Amino acid sequence: MRVPNSRFRFEWFSVLNVSFLIIISLICILPLIHIIAISFSSSTAAAAGHVKLWPVDFTLASYKFTASRAAFWQSMLVSLERIAIGTPLNLILTILVAFPLSKETKAFRMRMVYAWIFFITMLFHGGLIPWYSTLKQYNMLDTIWALVLPGAVPVFSVVLLLNFFREVPKELEEAAVVDGASYWTTLWKIYVPISMPALATLALFSMVEHWNSWFDGLLLMGDPSHYPLQSYIQTIVIQQNLTNISRDEAVNMALISDRTLKASQIFLGSLPIILAYPFLQKYFVKGIVLGSVKG
């Protein structure tokens, strides 16, 4: 009986694996290319459905209209400020909550109590009216803190990070304790450096969450100049609130359509995250504690 060649089977597996990954990549990339093509196309071509993966009747009218409004750049600054404050705050509080919860019950007796307190918040929400009333009582409405503090402790990130901390070899912490290190020193000198891949992932999650949030901006910001970018885009694309448009902007509006305007703003809204991802990607492929324990 002839035994199949193992090298032949391995080559077939490689071909199928690469083909599958290429298909998945195309599924992710082609919609974005289609959106970009629509944003650079004329309103007539976009409305007629002639645009596929390449612009038809190339024009920058949608981008000119979007970029010509001061409100767009103001909302961009609000979103950048929200990310600059919210992302570090999310990471710091996530680390401080995940570290004690990652310990065993004998080391932290109240661990299960606090774990259930945080876990319940993932299943139940206090409601929209109590949430709004609480922020109003603390005079946070129409401030950047109303966008940052309510989600300062992302429980899903806490769950991910505490499981990450549990995989850290105990020998590292025991060696640090023998050398006289406190819990605080152990956390920032051992656990945090080792957990950089997880923290990079959580930072990206936090950035995307802050960047894409629009609902809280509409509810909590009374002044439209305080809208984050996605809230501003929502008022333009969905509510079509185009008040205070100048004569030149009205002329540009005649050259664009709802589809091209949406496409340009979707692309501009996703561009910062696309640009930030390559700088964080290198952390995703690193081992959690590769080479940290020897002997």
VEXVEXMI-972885 format. One line per field, with one value per residue (C-alpha): residue in one letter; chain; z, x, y. Coordinates in Angstrom, 2 decimals. Each point is the difference from the previous one (the first is absolute). Last residue first. Example, Ala and Ser with C-alpha at 12.3 -4.5 7.8 and 13.67 -1.06 7.14 Angstrom:
BEGIN
r: c(s / a)
c: c(A / A)
Z: c(7.14 / 0.66)
X: c(13.67 / -1.37)
Y: c(-1.06 / -3.44)
# end
This chain:
BEGIN
r: c(g / k / v / s / g / l / v / i / g / k / v / f / y / k / q / l / f / p / y / a / l / i / i / p / l / s / g / l / f / i / q / s / a / k / l / t / r / d / s / i / l / a / m / n / v / a / e / d / r / s / i / n / t / l / n / q / q / i / v / i / t / q / i / y / s / q / l / p / y / h / s / p / d / g / m / l / l / l / g / d / f / w / s / n / w / h / e / v / m / s / f / l / a / l / t / a / l / a / p / m / s / i / p / v / y / i / k / w / l / t / t / w / y / s / a / g / d / v / v / a / a / e / e / l / e / k / p / v / e / r / f / f / n / l / l / l / v / v / s / f / v / p / v / a / g / p / l / v / l / a / w / i / t / d / l / m / n / y / q / k / l / t / s / y / w / p / i / l / g / g / h / f / l / m / t / i / f / f / i / w / a / y / v / m / r / m / r / f / a / k / t / e / k / s / l / p / f / a / v / l / i / t / l / i / l / n / l / p / t / g / i / a / i / r / e / l / s / v / l / m / s / q / w / f / a / a / r / s / a / t / f / k / y / s / a / l / t / f / d / v / p / w / l / k / v / h / g / a / a / a / a / t / s / s / s / f / s / i / a / i / i / h / i / l / p / l / i / c / i / l / s / i / i / i / l / f / s / v / n / l / v / s / f / w / e / f / r / f / r / s / n / p / v / r / m)
c: c(A / A / A / A / A / A / A / A / A / A / A / A / A / A / A / A / A / A / A / A / A / A / A / A / A / A / A / A / A / A / A / A / A / A / A / A / A / A / A / A / A / A / A / A / A / A / A / A / A / A / A / A / A / A / A / A / A / A / A / A / A / A / A / A / A / A / A / A / A / A / A / A / A / A / A / A / A / A / A / A / A / A / A / A / A / A / A / A / A / A / A / A / A / A / A / A / A / A / A / A / A / A / A / A / A / A / A / A / A / A / A / A / A / A / A / A / A / A / A / A / A / A / A / A / A / A / A / A / A / A / A / A / A / A / A / A / A / A / A / A / A / A / A / A / A / A / A / A / A / A / A / A / A / A / A / A / A / A / A / A / A / A / A / A / A / A / A / A / A / A / A / A / A / A / A / A / A / A / A / A / A / A / A / A / A / A / A / A / A / A / A / A / A / A / A / A / A / A / A / A / A / A / A / A / A / A / A / A / A / A / A / A / A / A / A / A / A / A / A / A / A / A / A / A / A / A / A / A / A / A / A / A / A / A / A / A / A / A / A / A / A / A / A / A / A / A / A / A / A / A / A / A / A / A / A / A / A / A / A / A / A / A / A / A / A / A / A / A / A / A / A / A / A / A / A / A / A / A / A / A / A / A / A / A / A / A / A / A / A / A / A / A / A / A / A)
Z: c(34.22 / -1.69 / 0.49 / -2.13 / -3.29 / -1.53 / 2.61 / -2.10 / -3.41 / -2.56 / -3.12 / 1.21 / 1.19 / -3.53 / -1.01 / 2.23 / -2.34 / -3.02 / 1.61 / 0.49 / -3.66 / -0.40 / 3.23 / -1.28 / -3.42 / 1.30 / 0.32 / -3.20 / -1.88 / 1.51 / -0.70 / -3.65 / -0.43 / 1.67 / -2.24 / -3.11 / 0.86 / 0.93 / -3.22 / -1.01 / -2.56 / 1.16 / 3.54 / -1.25 / -1.12 / 3.41 / 1.66 / -2.04 / 1.10 / 3.66 / 2.00 / 3.44 / 0.35 / -1.68 / 2.40 / -2.23 / 3.00 / -1.29 / -1.95 / 1.41 / 3.60 / 0.05 / -1.30 / 2.90 / 2.49 / -1.60 / 0.23 / 3.65 / 0.65 / 2.17 / -2.69 / -0.12 / 3.53 / 2.10 / 0.11 / 2.11 / -2.24 / -3.43 / 1.27 / 1.80 / -3.27 / -2.09 / 1.14 / -2.85 / 1.14 / 3.67 / -0.71 / -2.65 / 2.36 / 2.85 / -2.13 / -1.29 / 3.55 / 0.97 / -2.76 / 1.00 / 3.63 / -0.93 / -1.95 / 2.77 / 2.71 / 0.93 / 0.66 / 2.11 / 2.08 / 1.01 / 0.95 / 0.29 / 1.79 / 2.00 / 1.24 / 1.21 / 1.56 / 1.90 / -1.02 / 2.72 / -2.06 / 1.15 / -1.21 / -3.45 / -0.23 / 1.00 / -2.61 / -2.77 / 1.22 / -0.21 / -3.76 / -1.73 / -1.33 / 2.71 / -1.17 / -3.43 / 1.60 / 1.99 / -3.23 / -1.96 / 2.83 / 0.66 / -3.71 / 0.11 / 3.12 / -1.67 / 3.00 / -1.14 / -1.87 / 1.83 / 0.47 / -3.60 / -1.90 / 2.98 / 0.85 / -3.28 / 1.27 / -1.14 / 2.95 / 2.82 / 2.72 / 2.43 / 0.27 / -3.81 / -0.38 / 2.45 / -1.71 / -3.41 / 1.31 / 2.05 / -3.20 / -2.30 / 2.17 / 2.75 / -2.39 / 0.61 / -1.28 / -0.27 / 3.19 / 1.78 / -0.73 / 1.86 / 3.20 / -0.48 / -0.11 / 3.04 / 2.07 / -1.41 / 0.89 / 3.55 / 1.46 / -2.05 / 0.41 / 1.03 / -2.74 / -2.74 / -1.66 / -3.41 / 1.63 / 1.71 / -3.36 / -2.14 / 1.86 / 0.01 / -3.56 / -1.32 / 1.85 / -1.65 / -3.45 / -0.04 / 1.24 / -2.65 / -2.70 / 1.27 / 0.20 / -3.37 / -1.61 / 1.17 / -1.03 / -3.46 / -0.21 / 1.08 / -2.52 / -2.81 / 1.11 / -0.42 / -3.38 / -1.25 / 1.55 / -1.94 / -3.21 / -3.15 / 0.70 / -0.57 / -3.06 / -1.50 / 0.73 / -1.77 / -2.96 / -0.52 / -3.43 / -2.26 / -2.59 / 1.01 / 2.87 / -0.05 / 1.94 / -1.05 / -0.94 / -2.64 / 2.51 / -1.64 / 3.17 / 0.24 / -3.64 / 0.27 / 3.32 / -1.46 / 1.30 / 2.58 / 2.97 / -2.00 / -0.68 / 3.68 / 1.05 / -2.57 / 1.22 / 3.55 / -1.13 / -1.87 / 2.95 / 2.53 / -2.43 / -1.93 / 3.13 / 0.76 / -3.56 / 0.25 / 3.33 / -1.51 / -2.99 / 2.28 / 2.08 / -3.04 / -1.62 / 3.24 / 0.60 / -3.50 / 0.55 / 3.27 / -1.68 / -2.72 / 2.61 / 1.87 / -3.16 / 0.08 / 1.04 / -2.77 / 1.03)
X: c(16.61 / -1.53 / -3.19 / -0.68 / 0.91 / -3.43 / -2.31 / -3.05 / 1.38 / 0.21 / -2.16 / -2.49 / 2.66 / 1.22 / -3.52 / -0.05 / 1.85 / -1.76 / -3.44 / 0.38 / -0.43 / -3.12 / -1.39 / 0.61 / -1.59 / -3.30 / -1.84 / 1.50 / -1.17 / -3.49 / -0.15 / 0.89 / -2.44 / -2.87 / 0.53 / 0.27 / -3.20 / -2.07 / 0.97 / 2.58 / 0.29 / -3.06 / 1.37 / 3.11 / -2.17 / -1.72 / 3.42 / 0.90 / -3.23 / 0.65 / -1.70 / -1.24 / -2.29 / 0.78 / -1.73 / -0.26 / -1.16 / 1.79 / 3.05 / 0.59 / -1.13 / 1.71 / 3.24 / 0.02 / -0.63 / 2.82 / 2.40 / -0.59 / -2.61 / 1.12 / -0.70 / -3.56 / -0.59 / -2.33 / 2.42 / -1.28 / -2.58 / 1.55 / 3.50 / -1.20 / -1.39 / 3.12 / 2.66 / 2.27 / 3.20 / -0.40 / -0.66 / 2.74 / 2.53 / -1.02 / 0.26 / 3.40 / 1.20 / -1.31 / 2.08 / 3.10 / -0.61 / -0.18 / 3.26 / 1.62 / -0.85 / 3.60 / 0.79 / -3.18 / 0.42 / 3.64 / 1.03 / -3.40 / -1.88 / 2.90 / 0.88 / -3.58 / -0.20 / 3.20 / 3.48 / 2.34 / 2.31 / -1.95 / -3.17 / 1.55 / 0.97 / -3.52 / -1.47 / 2.10 / -0.48 / -3.77 / 0.24 / -2.25 / -3.06 / -2.24 / 0.89 / -1.50 / -3.20 / -0.09 / 0.57 / -2.87 / -2.49 / 1.07 / -0.35 / -3.60 / -0.58 / 0.95 / 0.75 / -0.07 / -3.27 / -2.01 / 3.18 / 0.93 / -2.91 / -1.44 / 3.55 / 0.27 / -2.60 / -3.56 / -1.49 / 2.44 / -1.80 / 0.10 / -3.79 / -0.25 / 2.24 / -2.16 / -3.21 / 1.25 / 0.87 / -3.20 / -1.99 / 1.85 / -0.32 / 2.03 / 1.40 / 0.06 / 2.14 / 3.47 / -0.60 / -0.64 / 3.59 / 1.48 / -1.89 / 0.52 / 3.79 / -0.13 / -1.72 / 2.15 / 3.25 / -0.96 / 2.49 / 2.97 / 3.05 / -2.03 / -2.52 / 2.62 / 1.29 / -1.17 / -2.58 / 2.80 / 1.72 / -3.11 / -1.28 / 3.22 / 0.85 / -3.45 / 0.15 / 3.31 / -1.05 / -3.35 / 1.55 / 2.73 / -2.68 / -2.49 / 2.20 / 1.77 / -2.98 / -2.46 / 2.38 / 0.27 / -3.79 / -0.39 / 2.65 / -1.87 / -3.23 / 1.71 / 1.35 / -3.47 / -1.60 / 2.41 / -1.67 / 2.11 / 1.29 / -3.31 / -0.95 / 3.46 / -0.01 / -3.31 / 1.07 / 3.30 / -0.94 / 0.80 / -2.68 / -0.19 / 2.23 / 1.28 / -1.22 / -3.64 / -1.62 / -2.73 / -2.86 / -1.98 / 0.09 / 3.78 / 0.53 / -2.24 / 1.50 / 3.48 / 2.59 / 2.77 / -2.14 / -1.41 / 3.47 / 0.95 / -3.13 / 0.72 / 3.60 / -1.33 / -2.43 / 2.85 / 2.40 / -1.79 / -1.44 / 3.28 / 1.94 / -2.32 / 0.46 / 3.78 / 0.01 / -1.97 / 2.33 / 3.06 / -1.42 / -1.07 / 3.42 / 1.83 / -2.15 / 0.70 / 3.73 / -0.17 / -1.81 / 2.65 / 2.76 / -1.68 / 0.03 / -2.95 / 0.85 / -0.41 / -1.41)
Y: c(27.31 / 2.98 / 1.94 / 3.13 / -1.67 / 0.43 / 1.49 / 1.01 / -0.78 / 2.81 / 0.09 / 2.64 / 2.44 / 0.71 / 1.04 / 3.06 / 2.41 / -1.49 / 0.70 / 3.76 / 0.93 / -2.13 / 1.47 / 3.53 / -0.80 / -1.43 / 3.31 / 1.38 / -3.09 / 0.11 / 3.74 / -0.45 / -2.88 / 1.85 / 3.03 / -2.16 / -1.88 / 3.08 / 1.66 / 2.57 / 2.75 / 1.98 / 0.00 / 1.81 / 2.92 / 0.05 / 0.07 / 3.07 / 1.72 / -0.74 / -2.73 / 1.05 / -2.97 / -3.30 / -2.40 / -3.03 / -2.09 / -3.09 / 1.23 / 3.47 / -0.53 / -3.40 / 1.49 / 2.48 / -2.81 / -2.01 / 2.95 / 0.82 / 2.71 / 2.92 / 2.62 / -1.36 / 1.40 / -2.12 / -2.93 / -2.88 / -1.61 / 0.48 / -0.76 / -3.12 / -1.37 / 0.61 / -2.46 / -1.16 / 1.73 / -0.86 / -3.68 / -0.21 / 1.55 / -2.30 / -3.14 / 1.16 / 0.59 / -3.45 / -1.58 / 1.94 / -0.97 / -3.68 / 0.12 / 2.13 / -2.54 / -0.86 / 3.66 / 0.42 / -3.16 / 0.40 / 3.54 / 1.67 / -2.78 / -1.37 / 3.47 / 0.59 / -3.44 / 0.73 / -1.13 / -1.26 / -2.22 / -3.06 / 1.72 / 0.50 / -3.67 / -1.02 / 2.31 / -1.51 / -3.56 / 0.47 / -0.25 / 2.59 / -1.82 / 1.47 / 3.52 / -0.69 / -1.28 / 3.24 / 1.94 / -1.49 / 0.34 / 3.60 / 0.80 / -1.26 / 2.09 / 3.27 / 2.26 / 3.65 / -0.47 / 2.66 / 2.13 / 0.83 / 1.55 / 1.88 / 1.05 / 1.93 / 2.44 / 0.82 / -1.84 / -0.71 / 1.94 / -2.97 / -0.03 / 0.10 / -3.03 / -1.91 / 1.09 / -1.21 / -3.47 / -0.17 / 0.85 / -2.42 / -3.07 / -1.61 / -2.58 / -3.72 / -2.87 / 1.59 / 1.99 / -3.30 / -1.06 / 2.98 / -0.71 / -3.74 / 0.44 / 2.29 / -2.68 / -2.80 / 1.80 / 0.88 / -2.50 / 1.23 / -2.28 / -3.04 / 0.81 / -0.19 / 3.14 / 1.22 / 2.27 / 1.94 / 0.71 / 0.52 / 3.07 / 2.04 / -1.05 / 0.91 / 3.32 / 0.91 / -1.22 / 1.79 / 3.25 / -0.21 / -0.49 / 2.60 / 3.09 / -0.05 / -1.76 / 2.65 / 2.77 / -1.54 / -0.21 / 3.63 / 1.08 / -1.78 / 1.69 / 3.38 / -1.05 / -0.90 / 3.08 / 2.20 / -1.15 / -0.09 / -3.51 / -1.76 / 2.06 / -0.39 / -3.73 / -0.48 / 2.14 / -1.78 / -1.34 / -2.94 / -0.72 / -3.67 / -1.11 / -3.59 / -3.04 / 0.01 / 3.29 / -0.16 / -0.15 / 2.80 / 2.10 / -0.36 / 0.94 / 3.05 / 1.17 / -0.05 / -2.43 / 0.46 / -1.08 / -2.91 / -1.39 / 0.30 / -1.91 / -2.72 / -0.28 / -0.40 / -2.70 / -1.78 / -0.16 / -2.23 / -2.56 / 0.14 / -0.91 / -2.92 / -1.29 / 0.35 / -1.83 / -2.90 / -0.21 / 0.01 / -2.84 / -2.01 / 0.34 / -0.76 / -3.09 / -1.20 / 0.46 / -1.95 / -2.87 / -0.18 / 0.06 / -2.85 / -2.17 / -2.33 / -3.60 / -2.56 / -3.35)
# end
